[in-house]
């Protein structure tokens, strides 16, 4: 049975999509079967996986969730695309915005995505879901079906201060919708190694949240190469395999797998 990791932050531009793509592909490199789900109407993860026109795809996450709402049959592989670097992706596009509106009148609207994921999760070791940068109904759907949440945070003051609302929302979801959900950890991204600023931000995070939430030891450095990889529809491991960003995501992947092994032992 696969582990479901939501990658969430209500602030955009903090490296959520980059983290989803590179963590997923690195897990695949380690022999894991991985599905990425793009739950953002902007379709950024879909674009970064080599599908530059997500709104033109015939089947997307919105299509699948629409079938769940209408109680129509869904084939296990329906809508899932295969990326050449060894992962599967269920794309997202602008149709998710319309679906969000229609969810208002749906019974158990926070559980629609969970119903779909329950059909496919046994086929994967990891399902990684890229959330939209808001605490929307669709984001609540993602949190309702996830085992854990990874929170990428840009190494800057304001993004760190915005964490409190997200953590409160995760706590509410845990109390009312999904008792098993945990915070995988806070991942500090877009770190400028030329300054001590990131160290100050890390200290701030540890003082504010470190007692109750894991702060990943590994930081993701700021790099133009990571942005270039996304625009070319490939991972950093193919675009710049020996670079510092690839090394950082490799270390992050080892941390994620290591935490799984530890949990299984205990």
TINU-525586 format. One record per residue: x, y, z of N, C-alpha, C, CB in turn. Coordinates in steps of 0.02 Angstrom, whole numbers, plus 50000, padded with zeros to 5 digits. Atoms other than C-alpha are relative to their C-alpha. Glycine has a CB too. Layout:
<pts>
   n.x   n.y   n.z  ca.x  ca.y  ca.z   c.x   c.y   c.z  cb.x  cb.y  cb.z
     X     Y     Z     X     Y     Z     X     Y     Z     X     Y     Z
...
</pts>
This chain:
<pts>
   n.x   n.y   n.z  ca.x  ca.y  ca.z   c.x   c.y   c.z  cb.x  cb.y  cb.z
 50042 49941 50000 50000 50000 50000 50044 50062 50000 49953 50000 50060
 49957 49943 50008 50075 50164 49944 49992 50054 50052 49989 50029 49933
 50003 49942 49955 50116 50315 50050 49980 50061 49959 50067 50012 50036
 50025 49941 50035 50026 50475 50000 50029 50062 50034 49922 50002 49999
 49969 49939 49973 50126 50636 50024 49972 50060 49964 50077 49997 49992
 50022 49936 50028 50045 50806 49998 50057 50050 50006 49936 50025 50036
 49950 49947 49997 50165 50947 49955 49960 50066 49997 50053 49995 49940
 50047 49945 49993 50077 51103 50016 50032 50062 50031 49942 49979 50041
 49987 49936 49969 50099 51286 50054 49953 50050 49968 50076 50023 49993
 50049 49955 50031 49966 51420 50030 50033 50058 49965 49953 50026 50053
 49964 49948 50038 50102 51537 49964 50032 49969 49939 50054 50033 50045
 49970 50025 50062 50158 51514 49784 50074 50020 49996 49963 50027 49940
 49931 49982 50012 50336 51521 49721 50050 49977 50052 50006 50072 49993
 49956 50024 49947 50413 51421 49862 50035 49934 49982 49961 49992 50065
 49967 50061 50022 50468 51269 49761 49959 49937 50009 50064 49992 50037
 50043 50059 49992 50318 51153 49784 50005 49953 49939 49928 50021 50010
 50001 50040 50062 50310 51095 49603 50068 49969 49986 49977 50043 49941
 49933 50026 50011 50498 51077 49586 50015 49942 50048 50053 50056 50009
 49989 50053 49951 50501 50973 49745 49961 49937 49982 49980 50025 50070
 50040 50058 50021 50359 50860 49685 50035 49962 49945 49930 50023 49977
 49971 50032 50059 50443 50826 49519 50065 49965 50017 50012 50052 49945
 49934 50029 49988 50619 50796 49581 50001 49948 50055 50049 50056 50018
 50006 50052 49949 50572 50700 49738 49971 49937 49969 49957 50024 50060
 50032 50057 50032 50459 50589 49634 50048 49961 49955 49940 50022 49960
 49954 50032 50047 50589 50554 49500 50059 49968 50037 50025 50050 49949
 49945 50030 49962 50725 50524 49629 49977 49936 50036 50028 50051 50051
 50027 50061 49970 50613 50399 49719 49996 49944 49948 49930 50013 50030
 50002 50049 50054 50589 50312 49551 50069 49973 49985 49969 50031 49937
 49930 50022 50011 50778 50307 49529 50021 49950 50054 50047 50060 50000
 49984 50046 49945 50784 50215 49696 49958 49936 49996 49988 50035 50067
 50038 50062 50010 50668 50081 49626 49928 50002 50024 50035 49945 50033
 50069 49994 49976 50503 50148 49693 49953 50014 49941 49995 50055 50053
 50052 49984 50050 50343 50153 49590 49963 50062 50024 49950 49938 49989
 50022 49934 49978 50284 50333 49595 49947 50029 49953 50059 50049 50005
 50050 49962 50037 50129 50429 49541 50000 50071 50026 49929 49969 50007
 50009 49929 49983 50125 50619 49538 49929 50020 49981 50054 50045 49964
 50066 49973 50016 49955 50703 49547 50004 50076 50003 49946 49973 50050
 50000 49927 50004 49939 50884 49491 49932 50026 50021 50019 50024 49928
 50063 49975 49974 49802 50959 49600 49998 50076 49999 49988 49974 50071
 49998 49927 50006 49838 51138 49547 49972 50019 49931 50073 50028 50008
 50032 49981 50063 49728 51220 49414 50048 50035 49952 49941 50046 50014
 49951 49969 50045 49882 51310 49346 50038 49948 49959 50050 50042 50041
 49967 50054 50037 49950 51142 49290 50075 50003 49999 49974 49999 49931
 49928 49990 50001 50128 51186 49338 50039 49935 50000 50021 50043 50059
 49966 50065 49998 50179 51008 49380 49994 49965 49933 49972 49957 50057
 50011 50031 50066 50103 50945 49218 50046 50031 49948 49927 50009 49978
 49956 49965 50047 50200 51077 49120 50072 49979 50011 49992 50076 50007
 49930 50016 49985 50363 51037 49209 50017 49927 49984 50014 50014 50074
 49989 50070 50019 50339 50853 49164 49996 49990 49924 49949 49956 50034
 49995 50005 50072 50340 50894 48978 49935 50005 49962 50031 49937 49983
 50064 49990 50034 50158 50935 48938 49983 50074 50002 49943 49957 50034
 50003 49927 49997 50164 51121 48896 49930 50029 49991 50044 50029 49948
 50069 49976 50010 49977 51134 48853 49952 49957 50040 49981 50000 49924
 50042 50045 49959 49888 51050 49000 49925 50009 49987 50015 50012 50073
 50072 49988 50011 49721 51132 48957 49974 49964 49938 49987 50075 49993
 50021 50036 50060 49719 51034 48793 49997 49925 50009 50047 50017 49944
 50003 50072 49987 49732 50863 48875 49928 49977 50007 50041 49982 50064
 50069 50025 49999 49575 50759 48854 49978 49977 50069 49992 49944 49951
 50017 50025 49933 49582 50680 49026 50049 50028 50051 50002 49922 50002
 49958 49971 49948 49646 50764 49183 49970 49982 50068 50005 50078 49992
 50026 50013 49933 49619 50758 49371 49928 50023 50006 50043 50035 50053
 50070 49975 49997 49461 50863 49348 49952 49950 49969 49995 50068 49964
 50042 50050 50033 49392 50732 49229 49986 49942 50047 50034 49974 49935
 50006 50058 49955 49425 50592 49353 49956 50016 50060 50070 49977 50023
 50041 49982 49941 49351 50685 49502 49927 50011 49980 50029 50064 50033
 50069 49993 50026 49199 50728 49396 49965 49933 49997 50000 50033 49931
 50029 50068 50003 49172 50542 49369 49985 49973 50070 50048 49952 49963
 50013 50021 49931 49188 50510 49556 49935 50031 50025 50059 50019 50047
 50060 49965 49978 49055 50641 49590 49937 49970 49969 50004 50075 49983
 50058 50028 50036 48939 50565 49459 49993 49924 50010 50006 50016 49926
 50000 50072 49986 48979 50389 49521 50006 49959 49936 49937 49980 50039
 49987 50037 50061 49040 50335 49349 50061 49956 50008 50010 50049 49941
 49944 50047 49995 49162 50192 49321 50065 50034 49978 49987 49938 49957
 49934 49973 50016 49346 50239 49319 50048 49941 49989 50026 50047 50056
 49950 50051 50013 49478 50129 49238 50063 50017 50040 50016 49995 49924
 49942 49987 49957 49635 50109 49348 50054 50044 49969 50031 49935 50021
 49947 49961 50033 49751 50187 49218 49973 50062 49964 50039 49956 49951
 50032 49947 50038 49629 50316 49152 50031 50068 50016 49925 50002 50015
 49972 49933 49992 49710 50486 49123 50072 50003 50022 49959 50037 50048
 49932 50000 49974 49879 50432 49191 50050 49997 49942 50011 49939 50048
 49948 49995 50051 50028 50480 49083 50066 49974 50029 50008 50073 49975
 49935 50026 49977 50201 50401 49091 50056 50046 49976 50011 49928 49974
 49942 49958 50016 50357 50509 49099 50061 49956 49987 50014 50050 50058
 49943 50041 50022 50516 50446 49019 50051 49986 50056 50036 50033 49943
 49953 50011 49945 50610 50459 49185 49972 49952 50052 50018 50067 50033
 50021 50056 49958 50508 50318 49260 49944 50013 50049 50056 49977 50036
 50056 49988 49955 50360 50399 49347 49935 50008 49960 50013 50063 50043
 50064 49986 50029 50174 50415 49312 49975 50067 50026 49949 49944 50016
 50029 49936 49979 50078 50579 49319 49927 50004 49979 50040 50059 49971
 50069 49983 50017 49894 50621 49328 49997 50076 49994 49949 49972 50055
 49993 49928 50011 49889 50796 49251 49944 50041 50030 50005 50014 49926
 50051 49952 49978 49797 50948 49313 49997 50058 49951 50016 50026 50072
 50006 49942 50044 49731 51098 49217 49945 50046 50025 49984 49977 49927
 50046 49947 49979 49612 51246 49222 49931 49973 50017 49994 50052 49944
 50065 50029 49985 49461 51130 49230 49990 49988 50075 49991 49935 49962
 50006 50008 49928 49500 51107 49414 49966 50059 50033 50069 49990 50031
 50033 49940 49973 49440 51285 49445 49924 49992 49997 50022 50063 49962
 50072 50011 50007 49267 51242 49379 49976 49945 50046 49983 49982 49928
 50019 50055 49956 49265 51080 49476 49995 50024 50072 50052 49943 49995
 50000 49974 49931 49304 51175 49636 49933 50033 50016 50057 50051 50009
 50065 49968 49991 49146 51277 49613 49944 49949 50009 49984 50046 49941
 50053 50051 49997 49040 51122 49585 50004 49958 50063 50004 49955 49939
 49994 50040 49939 49108 51039 49742 49958 50027 50058 50072 49998 50021
 50037 49968 49946 49010 51161 49850 49937 49962 50018 49982 50072 49981
 50064 50034 49989 48850 51062 49829 50005 49923 50003 49952 50019 49947
 49990 50073 50001 48927 50887 49834 50002 49973 50072 50065 49982 49963
 49998 50033 49935 48897 50772 49982 50070 49973 50014 49948 49944 50005
 49932 50021 49981 49059 50732 50076 50052 50028 49952 50005 49922 50001
 49958 49969 50052 49148 50855 49962 50074 49999 50017 49978 50072 49989
 49929 50002 49981 49310 50845 50062 50032 49932 49987 50009 50019 50073
 49976 50069 50007 49325 50658 50024 50001 49975 49928 49958 49954 50041
 50006 50022 50070 49307 50655 49833 50067 49973 49974 49977 50059 49956
 49934 50023 50023 49494 50640 49796 50019 49935 50036 50054 50053 50013
 49984 50060 49962 49512 50509 49934 49967 49938 49968 49977 50007 50073
 50035 50056 50032 49383 50400 49845 50038 49975 49939 49928 50020 49980
 49961 50020 50059 49488 50403 49686 50066 49968 50020 50013 50061 49955
 49934 50025 49980 49655 50377 49772 49996 49930 50028 50033 50047 50051
 50009 50067 49971 49587 50225 49864 49998 49946 49945 49937 49997 50042
 50004 50048 50056 49563 50142 49692 50069 49982 49973 49957 50029 49945
 49935 50009 50034 49745 50161 49639 50060 49994 50046 50011 50057 49953
 49941 49993 49957 49856 50176 49792 50039 49935 50009 49980 50026 50068
 49965 50064 49993 49897 49991 49800 50049 49987 49943 49950 49943 50004
 49957 50010 50058 49984 50006 49631 50066 50039 50005 49963 50021 49936
 49942 49956 49995 50114 50131 49693 50031 49997 50070 49981 50073 49984
 49965 49993 49936 50246 50146 49829 49989 50070 50029 50075 49985 49992
 50010 49930 49979 50224 50335 49835 49953 50035 49952 50068 50037 50005
 50041 49954 50039 50089 50453 49776 50014 50070 50028 49923 49982 50004
 49982 49933 49978 50147 50634 49783 49953 50050 49966 50075 50016 49983
 50052 49956 50025 50016 50770 49763 50021 50073 50007 49933 49988 50036
 49983 49929 50001 50055 50950 49714 49937 50041 50012 50034 50020 49932
 50060 49960 49983 49929 51066 49799 50004 50069 49968 49993 50006 50076
 50002 49931 50023 49872 51234 49734 50020 50047 50057 49930 50019 49972
 49977 49955 49947 49941 51386 49828 49943 50037 50034 50049 50051 49971
 50055 49971 49961 49784 51414 49931 49970 49944 50043 49945 50032 49953
 50033 50050 49957 49686 51329 50069 49928 49991 49976 50001 50023 50075
 50064 50007 50035 49544 51287 49949 49968 49933 50017 50010 50007 49924
 50035 50064 49990 49416 51146 49950 50041 49943 49970 49930 50002 49968
 49960 50052 50031 49529 51049 49832 50062 49984 50042 50022 50021 49929
 49943 50012 49955 49678 51072 49949 49978 49959 50060 50032 50067 50022
 50027 50039 49944 49571 51008 50092 49989 49927 49978 49934 50031 50026
 50007 50068 50028 49531 50857 49980 50067 49964 50002 49973 50003 49929
 49933 50031 50001 49717 50824 49961 50021 49982 50072 50053 50048 49968
 49981 50013 49931 49748 50839 50149 49958 49943 50030 49994 50063 50042
 50044 50052 49973 49600 50724 50183 50021 49930 49980 49929 50013 49977
 49980 50067 50022 49678 50581 50086 50075 49986 50011 49984 49991 49926
 49928 50008 49994 49863 50609 50126 50020 49966 50066 50034 50068 49995
 49970 50027 49939 49968 50512 50250 50043 50052 50034 50043 49938 49984
 49957 49949 49972 50085 50658 50272 50003 50061 49955 50071 49973 50012
 49994 49937 50037 50119 50837 50218 50072 50024 50003 49951 50054 50028
 49935 49968 50003 50285 50906 50160 49988 50074 49984 50047 49967 49946
 50012 49928 50007 50293 51096 50176 50064 50034 49977 49975 50030 50068
 49942 49960 50023 50420 51185 50065 49991 50073 50021 50008 49994 49922
 50002 49930 49978 50462 51357 50134 50061 50036 49973 49996 50004 50078
 49944 49960 50025 50566 51487 50048 50038 50030 50058 49975 50056 49952
 49957 49973 49947 50713 51547 50152 49994 50076 50003 50073 49978 49990
 50014 49928 49994 50636 51718 50184 49950 50011 50056 49974 50031 49933
 50038 49987 49939 50546 51802 50328 49924 49992 49990 50014 50070 50024
 50072 50001 50009 50369 51824 50258 49971 49930 49987 49981 50046 49944
 50026 50068 50010 50345 51647 50190 50000 49959 50065 50042 49965 49948
 49997 50037 49937 50399 51579 50360 49943 50021 50046 50068 50011 50035
 50054 49975 49958 50274 51690 50451 49932 49973 49977 50000 50076 50000
 50063 50024 50026 50136 51624 50338 49986 49926 50015 49998 50010 49927
 50008 50071 49985 50161 51445 50399 49945 49985 50050 50065 49972 50025
 50045 50013 49944 50049 51464 50550 49930 49979 49978 49995 50061 50044
 50067 50016 50024 49885 51462 50453 49996 49930 49970 49977 50052 49949
 49999 50067 50030 49934 51307 50354 50002 49946 50054 50061 49992 49954
 49994 50049 49946 49982 51213 50512 49934 49994 50038 50058 50019 50048
 50067 50002 49967 49816 51261 50594 49950 49961 49957 49974 50072 50012
 50046 50035 50045 49723 51197 50440 50014 49924 50002 50007 50026 49928
 49983 50071 49996 49818 51031 50445 49975 49971 50066 50077 49990 49995
 50024 50024 49935 49773 51015 50630 49924 49990 49999 50018 50050 50056
 50073 50006 50006 49588 51044 50590 49982 49938 49959 49970 50063 49969
 50012 50059 50042 49594 50914 50452 50012 49936 50040 50044 50001 49936
 49984 50059 49959 49675 50791 50573 49944 49986 50051 50067 50011 50037
 50052 50010 49950 49538 50819 50703 49933 49978 49969 49989 50065 50038
 50067 50009 50026 49388 50815 50588 49995 49953 49939 49972 50066 49981
 50006 50035 50064 49431 50725 50424 50048 49942 49992 50009 50048 49945
 49947 50048 50016 49593 50626 50426 50046 49991 50061 50040 50023 49938
 49961 50007 49939 49659 50568 50596 50072 49976 49990 49965 49952 50046
 49934 50029 50010 49811 50482 50519 50051 50050 49973 49995 49941 49953
 49953 49954 50034 49887 50636 50435 50052 50027 50049 49961 50057 49968
 49945 49971 49961 50056 50695 50498 50038 50049 49956 50048 49944 50027
 49957 49955 50039 50176 50831 50446 50067 49964 49989 50011 50069 50037
 49938 50034 50019 50319 50747 50352 50060 50042 50021 50002 49987 49924
 49946 49955 49981 50427 50899 50383 49997 50065 49962 50067 49967 49989
 49993 49936 50033 50468 51077 50335 50065 49999 49961 49998 50060 50051
 49942 50001 50045 50586 51090 50187 50017 50072 49981 49986 49957 49936
 49979 49931 50016 50683 51252 50169 50028 50001 49929 50054 50026 50052
 49983 49998 50070 50700 51298 49986 50028 50068 49980 49939 49983 49956
 49976 49938 50031 50779 51430 49874 50050 50036 50046 49941 50047 49985
 49950 49974 49953 50926 51452 49992 50059 50031 49961 50025 49944 50047
 49942 49966 50029 51058 51578 49940 50060 49987 50044 49987 50078 49992
 49942 50021 49960 51220 51501 50001 50051 50054 50012 50033 49943 49967
 49951 49947 49992 51313 51666 49988 49987 50043 50062 50001 50044 49938
 50017 49958 49942 51227 51740 50140 49986 49957 50061 49938 50043 49984
 50017 50034 49938 51194 51695 50321 49925 50002 50014 50039 50030 50058
 50071 49989 49990 51011 51739 50298 49963 49934 50011 49970 50037 49941
 50033 50065 49994 50959 51557 50276 50010 49970 50069 50026 49952 49946
 49987 50025 49933 51041 51513 50441 49953 50033 50051 50073 50012 50020
 50045 49964 49955 50938 51647 50527 49928 49974 49993 50001 50076 49986
 50067 50026 50012 50778 51581 50446 49993 49930 50030 49985 49998 49924
 50001 50067 49971 50821 51403 50497 49993 50003 50076 50063 49961 49980
 50004 49991 49928 50848 51460 50676 49930 50021 50021 50052 50052 50023
 50067 49976 49986 50681 51551 50673 49950 49942 49996 49980 50056 49951
 50045 50057 50008 50593 51395 50609 50007 49950 50057 50014 49965 49933
 49989 50049 49947 50672 51281 50738 49972 50026 50067 50075 49984 50007
 50026 49972 49938 50626 51400 50879 49923 50000 50001 50025 50072 50009
 50073 49995 50003 50446 51418 50819 49966 49932 49997 49979 50041 49940
 50035 50063 50014 50406 51240 50763 50040 49937 50015 49981 49999 49929
 49956 50058 49996 50555 51126 50795 49983 49949 50053 50068 50024 50013
 50017 50047 49947 50486 51048 50954 49948 49949 49977 49974 50037 50062
 50055 50043 50020 50335 50975 50865 50003 49976 49927 49936 50035 50010
 49998 50015 50071 50380 50970 50680 50072 49990 49978 49966 50057 49959
 49933 50012 50027 50529 50897 50589 50019 50055 49951 50003 49931 49966
 49970 49955 50050 50638 51023 50498 50052 49959 49964 50030 50066 50034
 49952 50040 50037 50729 50931 50360 50070 50030 50005 49979 49995 49926
 49930 49977 49995 50917 50941 50384 50024 50027 49933 50046 49942 50023
 49980 49981 50067 50936 50958 50197 49963 50063 49977 49989 49943 49952
 50030 49941 50029 50905 51127 50114 50007 49997 49924 50033 50065 50028
 49996 49998 50073 50868 51156 49929 50028 50068 49979 49929 49987 49968
 49970 49936 50018 50984 51289 49857 49964 50034 49942 50073 49990 49981
 50027 49962 50057 50928 51427 49740 50043 49985 49939 50000 50076 50016
 49963 50018 50060 50975 51383 49562 49959 50013 49937 50022 49927 50002
 50033 49990 50065 50934 51437 49385 49991 49933 49965 50042 50048 49956
 50003 50066 50033 50967 51257 49331 49934 49964 50013 50059 49957 50023
 50063 50033 49983 50812 51195 49423 49943 50029 49958 49985 50009 50074
 50051 49968 50042 50704 51322 49329 50007 49977 49928 50005 50076 50005
 49988 50023 50069 50784 51271 49164 49974 49929 49989 50075 50003 49983
 50023 50069 50005 50746 51088 49198 49924 49997 49992 50022 49959 50061
 50073 50000 50003 50561 51126 49226 49975 50021 49932 49972 50046 50054
 50023 49976 50065 50544 51222 49064 50014 49949 49944 50034 50067 49983
 49984 50050 50051 50621 51076 48969 49965 49933 50013 50075 49989 49998
 50039 50060 49987 50504 50946 49045 50041 49941 50027 49966 49978 49938
 49958 50054 49973 50639 50849 49137 50020 50017 50072 50063 49990 49956
 49978 49990 49931 50708 50827 49312 50069 50031 50001 49999 49934 50040
 49933 49973 49991 50863 50909 49381 50053 49945 49993 50006 50034 50069
 49952 50056 50005 50943 50735 49379 50020 49987 49928 49969 49937 50030
 49982 50007 50070 50939 50733 49190 50033 50065 49974 49939 49983 49958
 49976 49937 50025 50972 50918 49163 50069 50019 50028 49950 50055 50016
 49937 49982 49967 51114 50943 49288 50015 49950 50055 49996 50073 50029
 49996 50054 49951 51148 50776 49373 50053 50008 50054 50012 49937 49964
 49946 49993 49951 51307 50829 49462 49997 50067 50037 50068 49994 49965
 50007 49935 49969 51244 50999 49518 49976 49996 50072 49952 50042 49961
 50017 49998 49928 51204 51055 49695 49926 49987 50014 50019 50068 50029
 50072 50012 49989 51015 51048 49672 49985 49925 49995 49958 50039 49948
 50009 50073 50006 51021 50866 49613 50025 49965 50063 50038 49973 49938
 49973 50029 49939 51129 50823 49763 49952 50012 50059 50069 50028 50016
 50046 49984 49945 51006 50912 49879 49937 49957 49997 49981 50075 49997
 50060 50042 50006 50855 50817 49811 50016 49926 50012 49967 50010 49932
 49979 50068 49985 50951 50654 49821 50002 49989 50076 50069 49984 49969
 49996 50004 49927 50984 50687 50005 49930 50002 50031 50043 50057 50028
 50069 49996 49976 50802 50736 50033 49965 49933 49991 49961 50055 49964
 50030 50065 50014 50746 50573 49952 50023 49948 50050 50016 49978 49928
 49973 50048 49951 50860 50474 50066 49969 50011 50069 50077 50007 50004
 50034 49984 49936 50783 50565 50216 49929 49972 50001 49999 50075 50012
 50069 50023 50004 50607 50522 50157 49998 49923 50005 49967 50024 49934
 49999 50074 49998 50649 50338 50126 50023 49977 50069 50047 49972 49945
 49975 50018 49934 50746 50332 50290 49947 50005 50054 50058 50044 50018
 50053 49992 49951 50598 50396 50389 49949 49944 49993 49966 50068 49993
 50047 50056 50011 50489 50260 50310 50028 49936 50031 49988 49990 49924
 49969 50061 49971 50612 50123 50359 49997 50002 50075 50072 49993 49976
 50001 49994 49927 50619 50191 50536 49930 49985 50027 50021 50071 50022
 50069 50010 49979 50428 50193 50549 49981 49926 49998 49952 50040 49957
 50016 50071 50008 50417 50012 50488 50032 49958 50056 50023 49975 49932
 49966 50036 49947 50543 49956 50619 49964 50007 50066 50071 50024 50007
 50031 49986 49935 50444 50035 50760 49924 50003 49993 50026 50066 50030
</pts>
